[in-house]
Amino acid sequence: MCTSAPSSTEIIDINEFQRIDLRVGLVREAGRIPGSKKLLRLIVDLGNEVRQIIAGLAEWYEPNDLLGKYVVVVVNLKPKKFMGYESQGMILATCDQGKPVLLTVISEAKPGSKIC
C-alpha cells in the first residue's frame, strides 16, 4: 500500500535500525499472480541464494520492466503467504503521488551486497 508519510515518525535508535538486513537483489524473473490485480511474483538473486518475493506492484509495473533491475531487499523479514505464494522478503519502494517507485541501485553492485 502506498500512502503518504505520517506527520510524525517514531524515533528508533541505531541498534534497532541495524537489525534490518538490507541487500542488493537482482530481479531474474517476474510474473503476475493468477487471480490478483495487485500482486507480482518476483524471483530475486541475492548472490548466495534466490528468493521468491511477492510485491504489490502489478497496478504500476509490467513484469518485463522489472527484469534485470537491481533492487533493495529486506532479507530478514518473516516470510508471509499471499494468495498461496510465500514471500521471502520485501522489495523497497517509495511513494510518489500515491504510486510506488522502486528503490533501485544505480551501480551494478553484486547481488547479495549488504547495504550499510
WOKAZI-V380199 format. One record per residue. PSI is psi as a letter, one per 40 degrees, with the letter a starting at -180 (999 if undefined). OMEGA is omega in whole degrees, -180 to 180 (999 if undefined). Layout:
psi=(PSI,PSI)
omega=(OMEGA,OMEGA)
This chain:
psi=(h,h,i,i,i,i,d,i,h,h,h,i,i,d,d,d,d,e,d,h,h,h,i,h,i,h,h,d,i,h,i,i,h,h,e,h,e,d,i,i,h,h,h,h,h,f,c,e,i,h,i,h,h,h,h,g,e,d,e,e,h,i,d,d,e,e,h,e,h,h,i,h,h,h,e,f,h,h,i,i,h,h,f,e,h,h,h,f,a,h,h,i,i,i,h,h,f,e,h,h,h,i,h,i,h,d,i,g,i,h,h,e,h,h,h,999)
omega=(-177,180,179,-178,176,-178,176,-177,176,-180,175,177,-175,180,177,-180,-178,177,-179,-180,179,-179,172,177,178,-179,-179,180,177,179,179,174,180,178,-180,175,-172,-169,172,175,-179,171,-171,178,179,178,-178,178,176,-178,172,178,178,-175,179,-174,-170,179,-175,-177,170,-178,-178,179,-179,-178,178,178,173,-173,177,-175,168,-174,-178,176,179,179,-180,179,175,179,177,179,179,175,-175,180,179,174,-176,177,173,178,176,-179,177,-180,176,176,-178,170,-179,180,-176,178,180,175,-180,174,-179,178,180,176,-175,999)
